[in-house]
Amino acid sequence: MARPGNVRLKAARLAAGYHSQQALADALGVGVRQVRRWESDAPPWPQPEVAQALTHTLGQDLEALGFTPPSGAPDSGRRTVLAATAATVGLAAFPVQAVAVQPATAAEDYEAVTRSHRRLYWSVAPTTLHPAALAHATLGCALLPETAGQTRQRIAAALAESYLLAGRIEFFDTREPDRAGHTLLRALQAAGEANDPLLGAAILAHMAFIPAWTGDREAAGERMVAARTYARRGPASAELLAWLDAVEAECETRCGNIRTALHLIGHAEDVLATGSEHASPPWLDWFSPARLAAFKGNTQLRAGHLPQARKTLLGVLDALDPTEEKQTTVVLGDLAAVEAAAGDPEAACRYALRALDQLERIWYAMGMDRIREVRRTLAPHQQQQCVRELDDRLYGWTTTVSALAR
């Protein structure tokens, strides 16, 4: 009668998402024969370097994995590498598992909800989606102690996406920069648990927006250096690298460095034209050539290049998909600003009213900020009928209460 072998190690391997001995061997950088020996009736005690990798990958100490320490062997490492996870900027470390009890399918199930939230961002009111995203993140934190290996890594990456989504809503949709900063730190911590440098780069670039909006170029620049460093560690696509240029351009524009911003936009255009062998990660759904052109149009506007900005922004308006309503409100706001700066208040108001129509369907704080900026520039024309009609819409009951409630 065949003996069962090291069933503890086999169970831990399967729970961590390694469905074959070869898969675990590849993850550890050892031969498959070594894994077979470990899963035998008398598994040999692993060498220290391999032991550390094994306990890190499966999230359990060696004795829990079915190994019997030889006499005189050092502590088998009940406190694993995962247990030593440090807190990040005052945030509690994610809990560490003692035993992986969730099946490998938990990762797929958790990722499915993360993907759904990502798509719903473009159509669901932010105040409705935000609590759902945070609740999903709470679930992810609860699942991490019960998973290991690939399962834990995948859940950690999806958790980072959920926190990133919540942080995006807090900064771009509800204008809560302090809260967004805290949430994005949690996202960065989760990306570290997943060892996903590209996701880390995206999170750090989002964090750069926060100081840039207050004119703190040094802090924004530091975050962008970190974002680019992380991007170099992974297979970054042309779209991701171009987006990093666009983010830095936006930061430079906010800090008054228009020439630098235009140079960065030009570099981003070259990167997209050259392309890359690497595909973009699925979460990079907020960027496209049209979105880059929107960055460019805003920078041209702030540089005072009004004819160029008008041409660029009209091209963006034609290129955007009808479902991209949030970005459309921003572009309409920038077109309104172009016409206001060109001395055409009637045209400015027409664009602003179109933006308000969009905002009634899907709220976007960044879009409303654009409209309010335009209205301030129209102060010399406030007695004109077109500006009064804009005020009637801008300060109507529904718009005012909605804006204050968010």
N, C-alpha and C positions, 0 to 999 in steps of 0.2 A: 504494500500500500504506500503510495507516494506521500511524502511529508509535505505540509503546506508551505514551508519556507518562512521567510521573514514577512509575515502578513502585515505587520505594523508599517514597515517601510512602503510596501506596495499600496496600502490604503492611503497613506499620506501622499504618495506620488499621484495617485488617481484624483484625490481630493484637490490637489494643487493644479490639476489640469494637464498633467503629463501622462498621456494615455498609453505610452509605450516606454519600455526601458531605454530605447534609443533616444527618445525625446528628452528624458532626464539626463542621459549621458551628454547629449549636445549642450544642454543648459549649463552643465557643470564643467564641460571641457575634459571629460574623461572618456575612456572606451566603454562600449556597451557591456563588455565582459566584466568590467568592474561593477557595474550596476547589477548584473546577474549574480555576482558573488555576494553583494550586499543583500540581495533578496533570497539568498539560500538559507538553509537551516542553521548554518554557523557563519554568520556574516563577520568578516574581519573588521577590526576597529579602524576607521579611516585615518589617514594621515592628517595632521593639524590643518594644513591649508585646505584640503578637500573637505574636512569636517566642518570648517567654518562656512564654506560655500554650500554644503548640504543643509546645514541647519538654517542658513539664511534663506535658501530657496524653498524649503518645505515648512519653515516656521516652527519647528519643534527641535528639542534637544536630542542628542544621539540616543540616549537611553529610551526616550519615548518613541524613537524610530526603530527600536528593536535591537540595538547594539548593546553588547555587554562589555563594559570597560575592563581592559586587562589590569592586573595588579600594578599599582604605581602609576596608572594613567592620570593625567591631569583632569581637572574638572571638565566634565563633558560639555559644559556650556549651557547650563539651564537658562542663563541670561544670554539669549542669542543676540545677534547683530540687530535684529528688529526690535528687541526689547530695549536696546540702547538708543533708539531714535530720540534725537534731542528736540526740545521745543524750538519753535521758530518765532523770533521777535516777540516773545512774551506769550505765544500761543501754546496751548497744551499739545503735546505730541499725540498723534493718533494712537489709539489703544493697540496693543500688540497681542497676537493670538497665543494661546497655550496649546490648543488643538484645532486643526482645521476641520470644521464640521459642515461647512457649506459645500455643496457639490460644484463641480466646474461650471455647470449650467447657470449658476448664480451670476457669473460675470456677464453672460449673454443677456440674461433677463434685465440686469441693472443697466447695461449699455443701451438696451432698447428704449427705456424710458428717457435716458439722457438724450438720445437722438431725437425723440419726439419733442422734448422741450426745446431743443435747438431749432427745430423747424417751426414750432409754435411761436417762437419769439417774433417772427415777422408778421403774425396776424392776431395774436392774443394781446389784450391790454396788459401792459407791464405790471400793474398792481394786482392783476389776477394771476399772472404767470410767476411772479417773484416768490410768493409764499410756497408755491408748488415746487419750485426749483430748490428752495432752501430745505423743504421737507425731504426732498429726494437726497440732498446732500447729507442730511441727518441720518437717513437710512444707510447711505454709503459708509459713514463713519461707524455705524453699528455693525456693518457686514465685515469691515476690515479685520477685526479681531478673530473672525471665524473663517478666514481664508488664508491661503498661502500660495507661493509660487506664481504661476501665470495667472491664476484666478485672482489673487490679491493684486497683482500688477494691473490687470485690466480694470478691476473695480476702482483702484486708486486713480487711474487715468480718467475714467468716466466721472469720478468724484471731482477731480480737478476741473473738468469741463463744466460740471454743474455749478461749482463755485465761481468759475469764470463767467458763466451766463448770469448768475445773480449779481456779480460785480459790475458787469456791463449794464444791466438794468439800473442799478443804483447810481452809476455815473452818468450814462447817456440818457436814460429815460426819466428818472425821478430826481436827478441832480442832488445826490447825497454823496459828495466826494469822500468825506471822512469814513463813512460806512463802507463805501466801495473799496477804499484802501485796505481796510481790515479784511473784507471778504476776499480780495485778491491775494492777500497773504496766505489765507487758508488754501486758496487754489494753488499757489506756488508750493506750499507744503505737500499737498496731495500729488502734484506733478513730480515732486522729489521722491515720494513713496513709489511712484510708478516708474521712476527713472526715465522720464520722457522729456528730453531737452527741447524739442520743438514746441511742445505745449508750454514748457517753462518760458521759452522765448516770447510766445504770444502773451502770456500773463504779464511778464515784465514790461513788454511794450505797452500794454494797457495801463500798467501802473505809471508809466511815464506821462500819460495824459494828465494825471491829477496835479502834479506840481506845475506842469506847463500852463494849465489854465489860470494859475496865479502868477505867472511870469517867472517862475523859479527855473531858469534855464539849467543851472548846475545840477539840481536834483533830477530834472527830466533827462539830461544828458547822461548822468550816471546810470539810470535805469536802461537807457537805450544801449549803452556800452555792454551792460550785462545781457540784454536781450540778444544782441548780435553775437556775443560770446556763446550763449546757449545754442543759437541757431547753427553755429559752426560745428557743434558736436553731433549734429544729426543730419540726415539726408534732406536738407532744406530745399524746397521747390523754388522755382523762379517767382511764383506768386507770393510765397511767404517772404522772400528777400525783398521783393518790390514793396510789399506792404510795410515792412520795417522802415524802408526809405520814406514811404508816405507818412507813417506815424511821426518819424523824426521831423519831416517837413512841416507837419501840422504843429509840432511842438515849437519849432523854430519860428514859424509864423506867429504863433501866440506870444512869443518872446520878442517879436519885432525884428527878427533876422530874415527878411524876405529874400535877399539874394541867396543866402544859404539854402533856404527852403526851395527856391526854384531850381537850384543845382541838384538837390536831392530828388526832386520830382523828375528831372531829366534823367538822372541815373536810374530811377525806378522804371522809366519807360524803356531805357536800353536793356535792363535786366529782363523785362517781359518780352521784348523783341528777340533777345537771344535765346530765351527759354532754358529749360533744364531737363535732365534725364529723370529727375525725381518728381513723383506725383505729389500734389498738395494733400495734406491731411483732410479728412472729411469735415472737421470742425471749422476749417477756414472758409466759411460761407459768407463772410462779411466783406470780401474783397474781390475785385474784378477789374479789368481795364477801364470800365465805366466808372467804378468807384475811384480809381486813381485819377481819372480826368476830373472828377468832382473835387478831389483834393487840389488839383492844379487850378481849377477855376476859382476856388476860394482864395488861393495864394495870389493869383493874378489880380483879383479884386482888391485884396489888401495892399498890393503893390501899386494900385492905381492904374493898372493896365486894363481899362474898362472895355475897349473893343475886343481885346483878346479874351477877357473873362466872359463877356457875353457870348462869343462864338463857342468857347469851350463848354460853357454851362448849357447852352441850347443843345449842343451835341450830346451831352450827358442825359438831358431830359428825353431825347429821342431814343437813347440807347438803353435806358433803364427799363426793366421789366415792370409791367403794371402791378405786380405783387410787391415791388420794392417801394412801398408807400413811405416808409420812414425816411429813406434817403431822398425820395422825391420832395418831401417837405423842406429838407435842407437846401436842395438845389433851387427850388422855387424861392426860398428865402434869400439865397445868394443872388439870384437874378433880380429880385426886388431891390436888393442893396445896390446892384450895378446901376439900375435905372434911377434910383434915388441919387446916387453919386453923379450920374450924368445929367441931373436936373430935370427929370421927367417923372414927377410925382404920380401922374395918372397911371403910367406903365408900372411903376413900383407898386402901387396899390393893387393893380390887377394881379400881379404875381403873388402878393401877400395874401389876397383873398383866396386864391387857388390853394395856397399852402394851408390856410385855415380850413378849407374844405377837407383837405387830406387829414388834418389833425382831428377833425370831428370823427373820422372813421377809425383812426389808430393814433393814439397819443405818442408824442416823441418830444421830450423836453428840449433836445438840441434844436429841433425845428422851431419850437415856440421861441427859443432864445433868439434865433435869427430874425423872426418877425418883430420881436420887441426892439431889437437893435435897429431895424429898418424904421420902425415908428419913431424912435428917438431922432433919427436923422431927418425925418419929415417934419420936425417941429416948426421950421419956418413956413411950412405950407399948411398948417393945421386948420386954417380957415377955409381951405378948399373943400369942395363937396366930396371928392374922392377920398380925402383923408378922414373926413367925418364918417363916411360909410365904413371905412376900415375900422375906425374906433367903435362904431356900433357893433361890428362883428367881434373885434378883439376884446371888448369889454361887455359882451352880452352876458345874460344870466348864466347860460350853459357853459360858455367858455371860461368865465371868471371862476365859477364854483368848481368846475373841473380842474382848472389849473391850481387853485388853492388846495383842493383836496388831495392833489398828488404831491 
